[in-house]
Amino acid sequence: MRRFLSLAKKFDDVYNNGDAAGMVALYTEDAVEVADTGPSYGREALWKHYVDLFQKVHFSNHLNTVDQYSPRVIGTAGNEIWATGAWSATVKGQNFGPAEQKGYWSMISVREGHTWKARLLTWNITPAPPPEPAQTNTAPTSSQEQNTVDPKVRQQIEALEMKFQEAYNNRDVAAIEDLYTENAVEVWSPGGTSFGLEVIRKMFANEFAKSPGKMFNTIVQMNQIGGDIWETMDTTVGLMDGHAARIFVRDGDTWKIRMTYVRF
């Protein structure tokens, strides 16, 4: 775990140094980053994104903190870890700042030799809107295509997403609860992080008490991570549009949600 925690520190260093090459080196070849502007697929897209970002925005005092409930091993081989946490930084752009910003992040990392690298990273900025880095809409590379989900499994995940959407729109907390693992994690922006089924249950009960609008989700990308499945989605709730990412784990003959990140 100590080597994994050093990965979070390396992210601080490359942000503070504006080091695009150093940033890309922290990711696997087939990595995906889901930010407020949407997903970036693979190192080439990440390189273009961070070269452009660091030309426009300077970061200082960047600090990642890891939640006390993570990191945790996923799968059985011990080569994959998920973690959640928070970040803060001072940012200065060409036409704004310096300003203090902060947010939350979640990460799936894999072991490569004696080091850990990020394979899936999601992050947000709260409560203020982010700077305006260039959007990246790069198609998945061949390395992502090699992780294509089996069609039968994809149908199962799509059916689970439909159950979730129906349960949300019916304000059915019990039905939603049945779709999560006991140790699930839910990260909302704004709203923070909910750890465990009991806290997630209360979070949705509080959400429904506010009478949110109808939910409509569209799956954008689905891939396999070891024995688990991750997906990214476009999501709409009432008048709010956003992005979401999930990790699903096998539970007997079905699948359940292990982690969700939502950014409006």
C-alpha positions as CSV (number, residue, x, y, z in Angstrom):
1,M,0.0,0.0,0.0
2,R,2.9,2.3,0.7
3,R,3.9,2.3,-3.0
4,F,0.3,3.1,-4.0
5,L,0.2,6.0,-1.6
6,S,3.3,7.3,-3.3
7,L,1.4,7.4,-6.5
8,A,-1.0,10.1,-5.0
9,K,2.1,12.1,-4.0
10,K,3.5,11.9,-7.6
11,F,0.3,13.4,-8.9
12,D,0.9,16.4,-6.6
13,D,4.4,16.8,-7.9
14,V,3.5,16.7,-11.6
15,Y,0.6,19.2,-11.1
16,N,2.8,21.6,-9.2
17,N,5.6,21.3,-11.9
18,G,3.2,21.5,-14.9
19,D,4.9,18.3,-16.1
20,A,2.7,16.7,-18.9
21,A,5.2,14.0,-19.6
22,G,5.5,13.1,-15.9
23,M,1.7,13.1,-15.7
24,V,1.3,10.6,-18.6
25,A,3.9,8.3,-17.1
26,L,1.6,7.8,-14.1
27,Y,-1.1,6.2,-16.3
28,T,-1.3,2.8,-17.9
29,E,-1.3,2.7,-21.7
30,D,-5.1,2.0,-21.8
31,A,-6.0,4.4,-19.0
32,V,-9.2,6.4,-18.9
33,E,-9.7,9.7,-17.1
34,V,-13.2,11.0,-16.5
35,A,-13.2,14.7,-15.7
36,D,-15.9,17.5,-15.8
37,T,-15.3,17.9,-19.5
38,G,-15.8,14.2,-20.3
39,P,-13.5,11.2,-20.7
40,S,-10.0,10.9,-22.2
41,Y,-9.0,7.5,-23.5
42,G,-5.4,6.4,-23.5
43,R,-2.0,8.1,-23.1
44,E,-2.1,10.0,-26.4
45,A,-5.3,11.8,-25.5
46,L,-4.1,12.4,-21.9
47,W,-0.8,13.9,-23.3
48,K,-2.7,16.3,-25.5
49,H,-5.1,17.2,-22.7
50,Y,-2.3,18.0,-20.1
51,V,0.0,19.8,-22.5
52,D,-2.9,22.1,-23.3
53,L,-4.0,22.4,-19.7
54,F,-0.6,23.2,-18.3
55,Q,-0.1,25.9,-21.0
56,K,-3.3,27.6,-19.9
57,V,-3.4,26.9,-16.1
58,H,-0.7,26.9,-13.4
59,F,-1.1,24.8,-10.3
60,S,0.6,25.2,-7.0
61,N,0.1,23.7,-3.5
62,H,-1.6,20.7,-5.1
63,L,-2.4,18.2,-2.3
64,N,-4.1,14.8,-2.6
65,T,-5.5,13.1,0.5
66,V,-6.6,9.5,0.6
67,D,-9.9,8.5,2.5
68,Q,-9.5,6.5,5.6
69,Y,-11.5,3.7,4.1
70,S,-9.1,3.2,1.1
71,P,-7.1,2.1,-0.7
72,R,-8.5,-1.4,-0.9
73,V,-7.6,-4.4,-3.1
74,I,-10.1,-5.6,-5.7
75,G,-10.1,-8.9,-7.5
76,T,-8.1,-11.9,-6.1
77,A,-4.6,-11.4,-7.6
78,G,-3.7,-8.4,-5.5
79,N,-2.7,-6.4,-8.5
80,E,-5.6,-3.9,-8.6
81,I,-6.6,-1.3,-6.0
82,W,-9.4,1.2,-5.8
83,A,-9.1,4.3,-3.7
84,T,-11.1,7.6,-3.1
85,G,-10.0,10.9,-1.7
86,A,-10.0,14.7,-1.9
87,W,-7.7,17.2,-3.5
88,S,-7.0,20.9,-3.2
89,A,-4.8,23.4,-5.1
90,T,-4.2,27.0,-6.0
91,V,-4.8,27.7,-9.7
92,K,-4.1,30.6,-11.9
93,G,-5.2,30.9,-15.5
94,Q,-4.6,33.3,-18.3
95,N,-7.7,35.3,-17.3
96,F,-8.4,34.3,-13.7
97,G,-6.9,33.6,-10.3
98,P,-5.0,32.8,-8.3
99,A,-8.0,31.0,-6.7
100,E,-8.3,28.1,-4.3
101,Q,-10.1,25.0,-5.7
102,K,-10.9,21.6,-4.3
103,G,-12.8,18.5,-5.1
104,Y,-13.0,14.7,-4.9
105,W,-11.4,11.9,-6.9
106,S,-11.6,8.1,-7.3
107,M,-9.0,5.8,-8.9
108,I,-8.5,2.3,-10.0
109,S,-4.8,1.5,-10.2
110,V,-2.9,-1.6,-11.3
111,R,0.6,-2.9,-10.5
112,E,3.2,-2.7,-13.2
113,G,6.4,-4.3,-12.0
114,H,7.2,-2.6,-8.7
115,T,5.1,0.4,-9.2
116,W,1.4,1.3,-9.4
117,K,-0.2,3.2,-12.3
118,A,-3.6,4.7,-12.7
119,R,-6.0,2.9,-15.0
120,L,-9.2,4.7,-14.3
121,L,-9.3,8.2,-12.6
122,T,-12.3,10.3,-12.0
123,W,-12.3,13.8,-10.4
124,N,-14.4,16.9,-9.9
125,I,-14.1,20.5,-8.8
126,T,-16.5,21.7,-6.1
127,P,-18.2,24.0,-5.5
128,A,-16.9,26.4,-8.1
129,P,-16.9,25.6,-11.9
130,P,-13.5,24.4,-13.2
131,P,-11.1,26.3,-15.5
132,E,-11.7,25.8,-19.3
133,P,-9.2,23.2,-20.5
134,A,-9.7,22.0,-24.0
135,Q,-12.2,19.2,-24.3
136,T,-10.8,15.9,-25.6
137,N,-13.0,13.5,-27.5
138,T,-10.6,10.9,-28.6
139,A,-11.9,7.5,-29.7
140,P,-10.8,4.4,-27.7
141,T,-7.5,3.0,-28.8
142,S,-6.8,-0.6,-29.8
143,S,-5.7,-1.3,-26.2
144,Q,-9.2,-0.4,-25.0
145,E,-10.8,-2.6,-27.7
146,Q,-8.9,-5.6,-26.3
147,N,-10.9,-5.1,-23.0
148,T,-14.3,-5.3,-24.8
149,V,-17.0,-6.7,-22.6
150,D,-18.7,-10.0,-23.5
151,P,-22.0,-9.3,-25.2
152,K,-24.0,-11.4,-22.6
153,V,-22.3,-9.5,-19.7
154,R,-23.0,-6.2,-21.4
155,Q,-26.7,-7.1,-21.6
156,Q,-26.6,-7.9,-17.9
157,I,-25.0,-4.6,-17.0
158,E,-27.5,-2.7,-19.3
159,A,-30.4,-4.5,-17.6
160,L,-29.0,-3.5,-14.2
161,E,-28.7,0.1,-15.3
162,M,-32.3,0.0,-16.4
163,K,-33.4,-1.4,-13.0
164,F,-31.4,1.5,-11.3
165,Q,-33.1,4.1,-13.5
166,E,-36.5,2.7,-12.9
167,A,-35.9,2.5,-9.1
168,Y,-34.6,6.1,-9.0
169,N,-37.6,7.4,-11.0
170,N,-40.0,5.4,-8.7
171,R,-38.2,6.8,-5.6
172,D,-37.7,3.2,-4.5
173,V,-34.8,3.2,-2.0
174,A,-35.1,-0.5,-1.3
175,A,-34.8,-1.4,-5.0
176,I,-31.8,0.8,-5.4
177,E,-30.2,-0.7,-2.2
178,D,-30.5,-4.2,-3.7
179,L,-28.2,-3.2,-6.6
180,Y,-25.2,-2.3,-4.4
181,T,-22.6,-4.3,-2.6
182,E,-22.4,-3.9,1.2
183,N,-19.1,-2.0,0.9
184,A,-20.1,0.2,-2.0
185,V,-18.9,3.8,-2.4
186,E,-20.9,6.6,-3.9
187,V,-19.2,9.9,-4.9
188,W,-21.4,12.8,-5.9
189,S,-20.4,16.3,-6.9
190,P,-21.5,18.3,-5.1
191,G,-22.4,16.2,-2.1
192,G,-19.2,14.3,-1.1
193,T,-18.6,10.6,-0.6
194,S,-20.9,8.0,1.0
195,F,-19.2,4.8,2.3
196,G,-21.3,1.6,2.7
197,L,-24.8,0.5,2.0
198,E,-26.4,2.1,5.1
199,V,-25.0,5.6,4.3
200,I,-25.9,5.2,0.6
201,R,-29.4,4.3,1.5
202,K,-29.8,7.5,3.6
203,M,-28.2,9.5,0.8
204,F,-30.8,8.4,-1.7
205,A,-33.7,8.9,0.8
206,N,-32.5,12.5,1.4
207,E,-32.2,13.0,-2.4
208,F,-35.7,11.8,-3.0
209,A,-37.1,14.1,-0.3
210,K,-35.9,17.0,-2.5
211,S,-38.2,15.7,-5.3
212,P,-35.5,15.5,-8.1
213,G,-36.6,15.2,-11.7
214,K,-36.6,12.1,-13.8
215,M,-33.3,10.3,-14.5
216,F,-32.1,9.3,-17.9
217,N,-28.8,7.6,-18.4
218,T,-26.9,6.7,-21.6
219,I,-23.9,4.3,-21.5
220,V,-20.9,5.8,-23.3
221,Q,-18.2,3.3,-22.7
222,M,-18.0,-0.2,-21.1
223,N,-14.8,-2.1,-20.4
224,Q,-13.5,-5.0,-18.3
225,I,-10.9,-4.6,-15.5
226,G,-9.8,-8.0,-14.4
227,G,-13.0,-9.7,-13.4
228,D,-14.9,-6.4,-12.8
229,I,-16.7,-4.1,-15.2
230,W,-16.4,-0.3,-15.4
231,E,-18.6,2.0,-17.5
232,T,-19.0,5.7,-18.2
233,M,-22.3,7.4,-18.8
234,D,-24.0,10.6,-19.7
235,T,-26.7,11.3,-17.1
236,T,-29.6,13.7,-16.8
237,V,-31.7,14.3,-13.7
238,G,-34.4,16.9,-14.2
239,L,-32.7,20.0,-15.7
240,M,-29.2,18.8,-14.7
241,D,-26.8,17.2,-17.2
242,G,-23.6,15.4,-16.1
243,H,-21.3,12.5,-16.4
244,A,-21.1,9.3,-14.3
245,A,-18.8,6.3,-13.9
246,R,-19.4,3.0,-12.2
247,I,-17.6,-0.2,-11.2
248,F,-19.5,-3.5,-11.1
249,V,-18.4,-6.7,-9.4
250,R,-19.8,-10.2,-9.8
251,D,-22.2,-11.3,-7.1
252,G,-23.2,-14.9,-7.6
253,D,-25.1,-15.1,-10.9
254,T,-25.5,-11.3,-11.2
255,W,-23.6,-8.1,-10.9
256,K,-23.7,-5.3,-8.3
257,I,-22.5,-1.7,-8.1
258,R,-19.2,-1.4,-6.1
259,M,-18.5,2.3,-6.8
260,T,-20.2,5.2,-8.5
261,Y,-19.0,8.7,-9.3
262,V,-21.5,11.3,-10.5
263,R,-20.6,14.9,-11.6
264,F,-23.3,17.5,-12.5
